[in-house]
C-alpha cells in the first residue's frame, strides 16, 4: 500500500477537542513514543475492551445472583 493511504480495514474520523487537551495528548504521545493518532486509537480501543469486560462481568454477577436466589428457595 502506498504511503499515506488508509488500509481497507481502517477509516478516518474527524472531531473537535479543546486545544489544551490536544496539547496534553501530544505530550503524552511523545512520552510514550507514539503518534497522537496511535495514542487516541489505543485509548479508544482500551475503553471499548473495558466496556465489554464490564458488560460480561455484570452478566456473570447477574447469573450468580439468580443461581443464589434459586438455591435459597
Steps between C-alpha positions, in 0.01 A plus 500: 500500500631843410604733777217724615225258402263349753468123506158351419463390866524860626304821465544864594323712758487872546415655835553815700688507830619788718845631410631435850391136482675462163814649652486256793439206266803605298715502813375154602550363148859629495571345842371164373679535164168489313323717249193680628285294264644176636452617860137596436432170320656308791297696756175440312579130456579466872172673587300268273671189641442620857132559424467149357663351810270700727195375307618140527574545870155650562340205317710259709394665827137496387530126426664430837232704676220310325663167586535607863136608511389163358702311759347710783149389412 
